[in-house]
Amino acid sequence: MIRSAVLLLLCLPGIAAAQVYKCSGKSGETVYSQHPCTASAQPHVLRNGQLAGSNLRVDRQCLDQARAGIYAASNDRVAALQQQIKLLQESGNNTPRITQLRQAITAENRNANRQASEARADCMREQEQEQAPVIENSQSDT
């Protein structure tokens, strides 16, 4: 019984998938339709027969890999700065230098976050470039 329910749930994304056509309306506006605009129109097909939702996994993987590299290097630099702070605290009064190191940690964290944001944008651009364009056809009426 449970296996049947799980199997049914796994099949639902395939059932819910729809063919999409991009058409031009009477006034030149873009119209999306589940029905072909012309007799020769072909639906947009994702690469390797994937469903659109499966691209989310690819996006997440791209972003996770980029973040792992960015934050691993950043965390190493922050750890080195924190070690310097610890040594300075143990040695006595070095408040100005400790303040500088704390500011360097803040700047390092800000830089890592900026790089992660750029990596996210890069992953999104890669994903957009990998997707085939939607079919465009002229349609005499909307």
DRENKE-914433 format. One record per residue (C-alpha): x, y, z; residue number from 1; residue in three letters. Coordinates in Angstrom, 1 decimal. Example, Ala and Ser with C-alpha at 12.3 -4.5 7.8 and 13.67 -1.06 7.14 Angstrom:
<marfis>
(marfi (12.3 -4.5 7.8) 1 ala)
(marfi (13.7 -1.1 7.1) 2 ser)
</marfis>
This chain:
<marfis>
(marfi (0.0 0.0 0.0) 1 met)
(marfi (2.7 2.5 1.0) 2 ile)
(marfi (4.8 1.5 -2.1) 3 arg)
(marfi (1.9 2.2 -4.3) 4 ser)
(marfi (1.4 5.7 -2.8) 5 ala)
(marfi (5.1 6.4 -3.1) 6 val)
(marfi (5.1 5.3 -6.7) 7 leu)
(marfi (2.1 7.5 -7.5) 8 leu)
(marfi (3.8 10.5 -5.9) 9 leu)
(marfi (7.0 9.9 -7.9) 10 leu)
(marfi (4.9 9.8 -11.1) 11 cys)
(marfi (3.0 13.1 -10.4) 12 leu)
(marfi (5.7 15.5 -11.8) 13 pro)
(marfi (5.5 13.7 -15.1) 14 gly)
(marfi (1.8 13.9 -15.2) 15 ile)
(marfi (1.8 17.6 -14.3) 16 ala)
(marfi (4.3 18.5 -17.0) 17 ala)
(marfi (2.9 20.5 -19.8) 18 ala)
(marfi (4.0 21.4 -23.3) 19 gln)
(marfi (4.6 25.1 -23.7) 20 val)
(marfi (4.5 27.2 -26.9) 21 tyr)
(marfi (5.6 30.8 -27.3) 22 lys)
(marfi (3.6 32.7 -29.9) 23 cys)
(marfi (3.1 36.2 -31.1) 24 ser)
(marfi (-0.4 37.7 -30.8) 25 gly)
(marfi (-2.2 40.1 -33.2) 26 lys)
(marfi (-0.4 43.2 -31.8) 27 ser)
(marfi (3.0 41.5 -31.6) 28 gly)
(marfi (2.7 40.7 -27.9) 29 glu)
(marfi (4.2 37.5 -26.6) 30 thr)
(marfi (1.6 34.8 -25.7) 31 val)
(marfi (2.3 31.5 -24.0) 32 tyr)
(marfi (0.0 28.6 -24.8) 33 ser)
(marfi (-0.4 24.9 -24.1) 34 gln)
(marfi (-1.7 24.6 -27.7) 35 his)
(marfi (0.4 24.9 -30.8) 36 pro)
(marfi (0.4 28.3 -32.5) 37 cys)
(marfi (0.7 26.7 -36.0) 38 thr)
(marfi (0.5 23.2 -37.4) 39 ala)
(marfi (4.3 23.0 -37.6) 40 ser)
(marfi (5.0 24.2 -34.1) 41 ala)
(marfi (7.0 21.9 -31.8) 42 gln)
(marfi (6.9 22.0 -28.0) 43 pro)
(marfi (10.0 23.1 -26.1) 44 his)
(marfi (12.0 20.1 -25.0) 45 val)
(marfi (14.4 20.1 -22.1) 46 leu)
(marfi (17.8 18.6 -22.5) 47 arg)
(marfi (18.1 14.9 -21.8) 48 asn)
(marfi (14.3 14.7 -21.3) 49 gly)
(marfi (14.5 16.3 -17.9) 50 gln)
(marfi (11.6 17.9 -16.2) 51 leu)
(marfi (11.9 21.5 -15.4) 52 ala)
(marfi (12.0 20.9 -11.6) 53 gly)
(marfi (15.1 18.7 -12.0) 54 ser)
(marfi (17.1 21.9 -13.0) 55 asn)
(marfi (16.7 23.1 -9.4) 56 leu)
(marfi (19.1 20.2 -8.4) 57 arg)
(marfi (21.6 21.4 -10.9) 58 val)
(marfi (21.4 25.0 -9.7) 59 asp)
(marfi (21.8 23.9 -6.1) 60 arg)
(marfi (24.8 21.7 -7.0) 61 gln)
(marfi (26.5 24.5 -8.9) 62 cys)
(marfi (25.9 27.0 -6.0) 63 leu)
(marfi (27.0 24.5 -3.3) 64 asp)
(marfi (30.2 23.7 -5.1) 65 gln)
(marfi (31.0 27.4 -5.6) 66 ala)
(marfi (30.2 28.3 -2.0) 67 arg)
(marfi (32.3 25.4 -0.7) 68 ala)
(marfi (35.4 26.7 -2.4) 69 gly)
(marfi (34.7 30.3 -1.5) 70 ile)
(marfi (33.9 29.7 2.2) 71 tyr)
(marfi (36.7 27.1 2.7) 72 ala)
(marfi (39.3 29.6 1.7) 73 ala)
(marfi (37.7 32.4 3.6) 74 ser)
(marfi (37.3 30.3 6.7) 75 asn)
(marfi (41.0 29.4 6.6) 76 asp)
(marfi (42.0 33.1 6.4) 77 arg)
(marfi (39.6 34.0 9.2) 78 val)
(marfi (41.0 31.1 11.4) 79 ala)
(marfi (44.5 32.5 10.9) 80 ala)
(marfi (43.4 36.0 11.9) 81 leu)
(marfi (41.6 34.6 14.9) 82 gln)
(marfi (44.7 32.7 15.9) 83 gln)
(marfi (46.7 36.0 15.7) 84 gln)
(marfi (44.1 37.7 17.9) 85 ile)
(marfi (44.3 34.9 20.5) 86 lys)
(marfi (48.1 35.2 20.6) 87 leu)
(marfi (48.0 39.0 21.0) 88 leu)
(marfi (45.4 38.7 23.8) 89 gln)
(marfi (47.6 36.3 25.6) 90 glu)
(marfi (50.7 38.5 25.3) 91 ser)
(marfi (49.2 41.6 26.7) 92 gly)
(marfi (47.9 45.0 25.6) 93 asn)
(marfi (47.7 45.1 21.8) 94 asn)
(marfi (44.2 46.6 21.5) 95 thr)
(marfi (44.9 48.6 18.3) 96 pro)
(marfi (46.3 45.5 16.5) 97 arg)
(marfi (43.4 43.3 17.7) 98 ile)
(marfi (40.9 45.9 16.4) 99 thr)
(marfi (42.6 45.9 13.0) 100 gln)
(marfi (42.5 42.1 12.9) 101 leu)
(marfi (38.8 42.1 13.8) 102 arg)
(marfi (38.1 44.6 11.1) 103 gln)
(marfi (40.0 42.3 8.7) 104 ala)
(marfi (37.8 39.4 9.7) 105 ile)
(marfi (34.7 41.5 9.0) 106 thr)
(marfi (36.1 42.5 5.6) 107 ala)
(marfi (36.9 38.9 4.8) 108 glu)
(marfi (33.4 37.8 5.7) 109 asn)
(marfi (31.9 40.6 3.6) 110 arg)
(marfi (34.2 39.6 0.7) 111 asn)
(marfi (33.2 35.9 0.9) 112 ala)
(marfi (29.5 36.8 0.9) 113 asn)
(marfi (30.0 39.1 -2.2) 114 arg)
(marfi (31.8 36.2 -4.0) 115 gln)
(marfi (29.0 33.8 -3.0) 116 ala)
(marfi (26.4 36.2 -4.4) 117 ser)
(marfi (28.4 36.5 -7.7) 118 glu)
(marfi (28.7 32.7 -7.9) 119 ala)
(marfi (24.9 32.5 -7.5) 120 arg)
(marfi (24.5 34.9 -10.4) 121 ala)
(marfi (27.0 32.9 -12.5) 122 asp)
(marfi (25.2 29.6 -11.8) 123 cys)
(marfi (21.9 31.2 -12.9) 124 met)
(marfi (23.5 32.5 -16.1) 125 arg)
(marfi (25.0 29.0 -16.8) 126 glu)
(marfi (21.6 27.4 -16.3) 127 gln)
(marfi (19.9 29.9 -18.6) 128 glu)
(marfi (22.5 29.3 -21.3) 129 gln)
(marfi (22.1 25.5 -21.1) 130 glu)
(marfi (18.3 25.7 -21.6) 131 gln)
(marfi (17.2 25.6 -25.2) 132 ala)
(marfi (15.2 28.6 -26.4) 133 pro)
(marfi (11.4 28.4 -26.4) 134 val)
(marfi (9.9 27.9 -29.9) 135 ile)
(marfi (8.6 31.1 -31.5) 136 glu)
(marfi (5.8 31.1 -34.1) 137 asn)
(marfi (3.5 33.8 -35.4) 138 ser)
(marfi (-0.1 33.4 -34.7) 139 gln)
(marfi (-2.8 35.3 -36.6) 140 ser)
(marfi (-5.2 35.4 -33.6) 141 asp)
(marfi (-4.8 35.1 -29.9) 142 thr)
</marfis>
